[in-house]
Structures are given as structure tokens and as C-alpha cells.
Amino acid sequence: MERDIITLIVPATPKYARTVRVTASELASRSHLSYEGVDEVRIAAEELFVYASDCAGDCGEVCMVFDKGEDTLEIRVSVGDFVRNTGEEDERRATYATFILQAVCDRFEMYSDETGAHLKVVKNLPAEPEDAVD
């Protein structure tokens, strides 16, 4: 079973969103996804980055793990032990991000363990190329 794992650590500032998008697009384009599928992965990666950046603040960094297996592409991000404010604007943003991630991915999870809070999206990969991007 072929598996590629790419770890990307970038400063938690908006100017690095493009770096995350390009990395996600490149990996997705090598995964037999359609143009639409590549775009969905790019959108998911950017939403995860923005969410994690909000949690890390401007002086932090975001660690994203892209894990491409034979039949799935996962993107994981840790948001540490940061607890988001429960203000109305933060709640709206979190709800919006969750809605987008659920719409563009096959699975979206938020979970916690001893190292803190984590977000994960999973995109199922086709067995055969479907108008894939090369």
C-alpha cells in the first residue's frame, strides 16, 4: 500500500494561506480526483488553516498533516489546547467553517486527546481516474 505523508508547518498568518492551498491542490491532483475534487480539497485545507490560525493567533504556527493513502486523503490540524471564545461572532465563524468542511469532504471530525484539540477532514479517492488533473 502506497502512502504519502506531508507535514506542513507555517506561521499562523493569512499570507500563508496560499502555501496551504497550493500544497493541498498539488497532492489532490496526484490522487486521481476530478477538477471539482481537487478544488474541494483546496477549500477544505484553507478552511482548516484559517480555523487553526484563529486559534493559534498571529504569533503561533499551524501544523498541517496531509496523509494520502490508497483510498483516502486526510488533512489533520492541531489547534492545541486553545478554547475559542464563545462570542456570537466566533460561534458564527465556527458554524460556517463546519458547514463548508462538511460540504466539501466525505468526513469531518473535531476531537480532543491529551495533546489538545484536533480537526480532521477525509476525502475518499476514486479507484480509477475521473477526468483527473495531471
Backbone bond lengths (Angstrom), bond angles and torsions (degrees), N, CA, C in turn:
res aa  C-N    CA-C-N  psi(-1)  N-CA   C-N-CA  omega(-1)  CA-C   N-CA-C  phi
1 M - - - 1.448 - - 1.528 109.17 -
2 E 1.309 115.36 122.65 1.461 120.66 177.93 1.516 109.80 -82.70
3 R 1.322 115.03 136.22 1.459 119.92 -179.39 1.518 108.21 -145.51
4 D 1.312 115.94 133.01 1.462 121.76 176.44 1.517 108.26 -118.72
5 I 1.335 116.10 131.79 1.457 121.13 176.37 1.522 107.45 -124.10
6 I 1.314 115.07 124.02 1.455 121.48 -179.89 1.525 107.36 -121.42
7 T 1.321 116.06 126.18 1.460 121.14 177.62 1.522 108.16 -109.07
8 L 1.309 115.22 127.66 1.455 121.71 -177.93 1.524 108.20 -122.26
9 I 1.325 116.09 119.80 1.465 121.04 177.75 1.520 107.38 -115.21
10 V 1.333 115.69 118.24 1.469 120.87 -177.38 1.520 109.64 -132.73
11 P 1.324 116.47 153.23 1.471 119.13 174.80 1.533 110.14 -59.14
12 A 1.301 115.45 146.49 1.469 121.91 -177.17 1.523 110.83 -82.85
13 T 1.327 115.12 59.61 1.458 120.25 177.68 1.528 108.72 -129.56
14 P 1.324 117.27 148.77 1.462 121.17 -176.27 1.530 114.84 -55.70
15 K 1.334 118.15 -28.75 1.468 119.03 -176.68 1.528 112.68 -65.14
16 Y 1.335 118.68 -13.44 1.465 121.25 178.57 1.524 113.25 -97.15
17 A 1.319 117.72 2.99 1.465 120.53 177.87 1.532 110.91 -60.16
18 R 1.317 117.25 -36.87 1.470 120.24 179.75 1.533 110.96 -63.78
19 T 1.317 117.35 -39.23 1.462 120.89 177.83 1.528 110.11 -59.12
20 V 1.305 116.61 -42.31 1.462 121.71 178.80 1.528 110.29 -66.35
21 R 1.332 117.40 -45.17 1.470 121.43 179.97 1.522 111.35 -60.82
22 V 1.329 117.07 -44.74 1.465 121.09 -178.05 1.530 110.40 -65.15
23 T 1.321 116.83 -42.75 1.467 120.57 178.32 1.525 110.35 -60.94
24 A 1.325 116.90 -47.03 1.462 121.20 -179.85 1.531 111.09 -62.94
25 S 1.324 117.17 -43.79 1.462 121.12 -179.62 1.521 111.81 -63.10
26 E 1.318 116.20 -42.65 1.462 120.27 -179.43 1.526 111.27 -63.62
27 L 1.312 116.91 -46.00 1.458 119.92 179.78 1.528 110.90 -66.61
28 A 1.302 117.58 -41.51 1.464 121.00 179.26 1.525 111.37 -64.99
29 S 1.322 117.58 -36.25 1.463 120.21 -179.46 1.529 111.65 -68.13
30 R 1.305 117.74 -21.33 1.468 122.25 176.95 1.533 112.09 -91.74
31 S 1.312 116.61 9.47 1.464 121.46 -174.09 1.521 113.59 -113.24
32 H 1.308 117.73 19.89 1.472 123.10 178.85 1.522 113.70 63.90
33 L 1.325 117.26 23.32 1.458 120.24 177.53 1.524 110.41 -85.19
34 S 1.307 115.50 153.72 1.456 121.34 174.05 1.524 108.71 -71.23
35 Y 1.334 115.82 171.88 1.470 119.60 175.84 1.529 110.41 -56.65
36 E 1.321 115.99 -41.81 1.466 120.49 179.38 1.534 110.71 -63.21
37 G 1.325 116.87 -41.96 1.459 121.02 178.64 1.518 112.46 -63.43
38 V 1.339 116.73 -40.44 1.465 120.94 177.14 1.524 109.51 -62.39
39 D 1.317 116.86 -43.23 1.465 120.89 179.86 1.531 110.95 -63.90
40 E 1.324 117.19 -39.14 1.467 120.30 178.76 1.535 111.14 -63.52
41 V 1.334 117.13 -39.94 1.470 120.81 177.93 1.523 109.73 -65.74
42 R 1.308 117.21 -41.33 1.465 121.66 178.84 1.524 110.61 -61.31
43 I 1.319 116.65 -44.86 1.466 121.50 178.68 1.528 110.38 -62.63
44 A 1.316 117.06 -44.96 1.468 121.06 -179.94 1.524 111.16 -60.92
45 A 1.322 116.92 -45.04 1.470 120.59 -179.66 1.522 110.95 -62.03
46 E 1.317 116.59 -42.22 1.467 119.43 179.65 1.524 111.30 -66.00
47 E 1.327 117.95 -42.30 1.467 120.73 178.88 1.529 110.72 -62.66
48 L 1.323 116.94 -42.30 1.466 120.28 177.57 1.524 110.67 -62.18
49 F 1.331 116.34 -42.78 1.465 120.45 179.95 1.526 111.17 -62.78
50 V 1.324 116.92 -45.24 1.465 121.00 -179.48 1.528 109.87 -62.89
51 Y 1.313 116.77 -44.40 1.464 120.73 179.32 1.522 110.10 -60.77
52 A 1.338 117.03 -49.26 1.466 121.35 -179.13 1.527 111.20 -65.54
53 S 1.332 117.76 -36.20 1.465 121.35 178.38 1.518 111.10 -63.46
54 D 1.319 116.56 -41.03 1.466 120.61 176.71 1.523 110.31 -60.05
55 C 1.323 116.25 -38.56 1.467 120.37 -179.55 1.525 111.55 -72.05
56 A 1.346 117.08 -38.70 1.468 121.21 -175.54 1.514 112.58 -77.78
57 G 1.322 117.13 -28.66 1.462 120.07 -175.80 1.523 110.41 80.55
58 D 1.316 116.79 170.97 1.460 121.51 -175.05 1.524 114.07 -67.07
59 C 1.314 118.20 -21.25 1.462 118.97 -177.27 1.522 111.88 -96.38
60 G 1.327 117.99 1.91 1.452 121.22 -178.69 1.513 112.60 -98.15
61 E 1.305 114.35 -170.54 1.451 120.50 175.47 1.517 108.78 -138.14
62 V 1.323 114.96 160.74 1.453 121.46 -178.76 1.523 107.76 -117.64
63 C 1.321 115.56 130.43 1.464 121.56 176.61 1.522 107.83 -109.18
64 M 1.322 115.26 116.52 1.458 121.22 179.70 1.525 108.16 -113.99
65 V 1.321 115.56 135.91 1.462 121.03 178.59 1.527 107.80 -116.68
66 F 1.310 115.52 120.93 1.460 123.06 176.25 1.526 105.94 -102.07
67 D 1.320 117.43 120.69 1.455 122.63 -174.35 1.527 108.23 -124.25
68 K 1.339 115.71 103.75 1.462 120.74 -177.95 1.521 109.13 -102.79
69 G 1.322 114.35 113.73 1.453 120.71 174.28 1.521 109.12 -100.42
70 E 1.324 116.33 -167.34 1.464 119.57 179.91 1.522 112.50 -71.06
71 D 1.329 116.82 -33.44 1.461 118.33 -175.05 1.525 114.95 -123.45
72 T 1.342 118.12 -0.47 1.463 120.57 177.27 1.522 111.17 -143.00
73 L 1.303 114.58 155.06 1.455 122.59 170.85 1.528 105.55 -122.42
74 E 1.334 115.89 118.44 1.458 121.28 179.79 1.515 109.32 -110.01
75 I 1.313 115.07 144.24 1.460 120.80 170.98 1.522 105.97 -126.01
76 R 1.342 115.59 123.91 1.452 121.35 -180.00 1.522 109.34 -120.79
77 V 1.312 114.82 144.92 1.459 120.55 176.74 1.526 108.34 -143.38
78 S 1.321 115.60 137.82 1.460 121.12 176.34 1.518 108.55 -95.80
79 V 1.310 115.21 139.39 1.459 119.66 175.65 1.520 110.40 -114.50
80 G 1.333 116.40 16.64 1.454 122.04 175.77 1.508 112.40 63.67
81 D 1.320 115.49 -150.18 1.460 119.04 -179.79 1.521 111.35 -102.69
82 F 1.334 114.88 21.11 1.457 121.05 178.95 1.527 109.39 -67.30
83 V 1.297 116.27 134.18 1.458 121.55 174.50 1.520 107.32 -109.61
84 R 1.321 115.79 120.31 1.463 120.28 -178.78 1.528 110.06 -64.55
85 N 1.327 114.87 146.88 1.464 119.40 172.82 1.524 108.27 -60.80
86 T 1.271 115.91 151.90 1.457 118.89 -179.27 1.525 111.10 -100.73
87 G 1.317 116.50 22.21 1.454 120.15 177.36 1.519 111.06 -64.90
88 E 1.313 115.05 160.69 1.458 120.49 -176.93 1.526 112.18 -59.72
89 E 1.330 118.03 -41.67 1.464 121.74 -179.73 1.536 111.00 -64.97
90 D 1.334 117.65 -43.15 1.462 121.28 177.82 1.520 111.11 -63.22
91 E 1.309 116.85 -41.07 1.464 120.68 178.67 1.523 111.01 -63.44
92 R 1.328 116.27 -41.10 1.463 121.00 179.12 1.523 110.64 -63.38
93 R 1.341 116.04 -44.78 1.463 121.00 178.98 1.526 111.85 -62.16
94 A 1.325 116.28 -44.48 1.466 120.79 179.89 1.528 110.81 -64.56
95 T 1.313 116.97 -40.81 1.464 120.80 178.48 1.521 110.65 -64.83
96 Y 1.314 117.07 -42.46 1.465 122.18 178.79 1.533 110.39 -62.62
97 A 1.333 117.40 -46.80 1.466 121.34 179.68 1.522 110.50 -61.27
98 T 1.326 116.35 -43.49 1.465 120.23 178.94 1.518 110.86 -61.92
99 F 1.314 117.14 -43.22 1.463 121.77 179.00 1.531 110.89 -59.36
100 I 1.321 117.27 -46.57 1.465 121.26 -179.87 1.529 110.46 -63.74
101 L 1.316 116.98 -46.93 1.466 120.41 -177.96 1.522 111.79 -63.06
102 Q 1.311 117.54 -38.70 1.457 120.03 177.23 1.529 111.59 -68.61
103 A 1.319 117.10 -30.69 1.466 121.16 -178.28 1.525 112.77 -75.12
104 V 1.326 117.61 -35.37 1.469 119.40 -173.17 1.526 113.90 -99.22
105 C 1.323 118.03 -7.58 1.460 120.84 -178.46 1.518 110.81 -122.68
106 D 1.319 114.91 162.78 1.455 119.73 179.12 1.525 111.72 -80.73
107 R 1.336 116.71 -23.71 1.455 120.43 178.19 1.528 109.28 -152.54
108 F 1.315 116.13 140.01 1.459 122.66 176.44 1.512 107.92 -133.46
109 E 1.340 116.21 130.17 1.460 120.61 -179.16 1.519 110.64 -132.48
110 M 1.322 115.10 142.75 1.461 122.91 168.93 1.520 104.55 -120.67
111 Y 1.326 116.77 127.68 1.455 119.14 -178.98 1.519 110.10 -149.50
112 S 1.318 116.12 163.82 1.461 122.34 179.69 1.519 109.11 -128.10
113 D 1.322 115.12 149.87 1.455 121.98 172.15 1.522 107.83 -144.26
114 E 1.308 117.26 -164.90 1.465 120.20 -176.29 1.527 113.49 -65.43
115 T 1.337 117.93 -18.30 1.468 120.38 179.75 1.519 113.01 -94.17
116 G 1.325 117.92 -6.03 1.452 120.65 178.54 1.513 113.33 128.19
117 A 1.321 115.52 -158.69 1.463 122.35 -178.26 1.528 110.46 -92.84
118 H 1.333 115.70 148.02 1.462 121.45 -177.38 1.524 109.54 -139.98
119 L 1.313 114.48 152.51 1.460 122.35 173.47 1.517 107.65 -122.70
120 K 1.324 116.63 143.52 1.463 120.28 178.74 1.516 109.17 -144.47
121 V 1.332 115.40 134.96 1.457 120.86 171.45 1.523 107.78 -120.48
122 V 1.325 114.82 148.42 1.456 121.16 179.07 1.513 108.39 -129.19
123 K 1.314 115.59 131.49 1.465 122.20 174.58 1.520 106.60 -117.15
124 N 1.331 117.36 121.99 1.454 120.71 176.83 1.521 108.97 -72.19
125 L 1.325 115.85 139.65 1.458 121.08 -179.65 1.518 109.85 -101.05
126 P 1.322 116.73 143.13 1.468 119.81 179.10 1.525 110.58 -71.30
127 A 1.336 116.07 150.06 1.463 120.86 177.61 1.524 110.34 -69.52
128 E 1.307 116.23 -33.68 1.462 122.68 -179.60 1.528 109.07 -120.74
129 P 1.333 117.62 150.74 1.462 119.93 176.68 1.517 110.73 -58.44
130 E 1.321 117.23 137.36 1.470 122.29 177.44 1.522 108.67 -123.56
131 D 1.320 116.53 88.69 1.452 121.07 -174.45 1.515 109.75 49.83
132 A 1.319 115.21 47.43 1.461 121.51 -173.03 1.521 111.82 -67.74
133 V 1.315 114.43 156.94 1.456 123.35 176.86 1.524 106.67 -91.80
134 D 1.323 118.04 131.54 1.475 120.38 177.83 1.500 111.04 -112.30
